Amino acid sequence: MLYPYHNKKRSLFMDGLAFLQLANEVLGEVGAELRECAARLDRGGGADWWQRQEQLEREQQEDALALQHDRRA
């Protein structure tokens, strides 16, 4: 009577182990991609890029507000 329970418990353990192995692979790939992105940002002046992006967003918002103001006038 214990054998079916024991087999089910072992099966659940093996399923859990397979899931953890898959998760480890995925996290490894994500980590590698993050390291690659960080290296690319370092090579390309990451802080400067972020500042340029923020400035571009501000300019786009200002242009959109000016366009709305012109339409109302």
C-alpha positions in Angstrom: 0.0 0.0 0.0 2.9 2.4 0.6 4.3 1.8 -2.9 1.8 3.9 -4.9 2.2 6.8 -2.4 6.0 6.4 -2.5 6.0 6.3 -6.3 3.8 9.4 -6.5 6.0 11.3 -4.1 9.1 10.3 -6.1 7.3 11.4 -9.3 6.5 14.8 -7.8 10.1 15.2 -6.6 11.4 14.4 -10.1 8.9 16.9 -11.6 10.1 19.5 -9.2 13.7 18.8 -10.0 13.0 19.1 -13.7 11.3 22.4 -13.1 14.2 23.7 -11.1 16.7 22.6 -13.8 14.6 24.4 -16.4 14.4 27.5 -14.2 18.1 27.5 -13.7 18.7 27.4 -17.4 16.3 30.3 -18.0 17.9 32.3 -15.3 21.3 31.6 -16.6 20.3 32.8 -20.1 18.6 35.9 -18.6 21.8 36.6 -16.5 24.0 36.2 -19.6 21.8 38.7 -21.5 21.8 41.2 -18.6 25.6 41.0 -18.5 25.8 41.5 -22.2 23.5 44.6 -22.0 25.5 46.0 -19.1 28.7 45.5 -21.1 27.1 47.2 -24.1 26.0 50.1 -22.0 29.5 50.4 -20.5 31.1 50.5 -23.9 28.5 52.9 -25.3 28.5 55.4 -22.4 25.4 54.0 -20.6 24.8 57.0 -18.4 25.0 59.4 -21.3 22.6 57.2 -23.3 20.0 57.4 -20.4 20.4 61.1 -20.2 19.9 61.5 -23.9 16.8 59.3 -23.7 15.4 61.3 -20.9 16.1 64.6 -22.7 14.4 63.2 -25.9 11.3 62.2 -23.9 11.1 65.7 -22.3 11.4 67.3 -25.7 8.7 65.1 -27.1 6.4 65.9 -24.2 7.0 69.6 -24.7 6.4 69.3 -28.4 3.1 67.5 -27.8 2.0 70.1 -25.3 2.9 72.9 -27.6 0.9 71.2 -30.4 -2.1 70.9 -28.2 -1.8 74.5 -27.2 -1.6 75.6 -30.9 -4.7 73.5 -31.7 -6.7 75.2 -28.9 -5.6 78.7 -30.0 
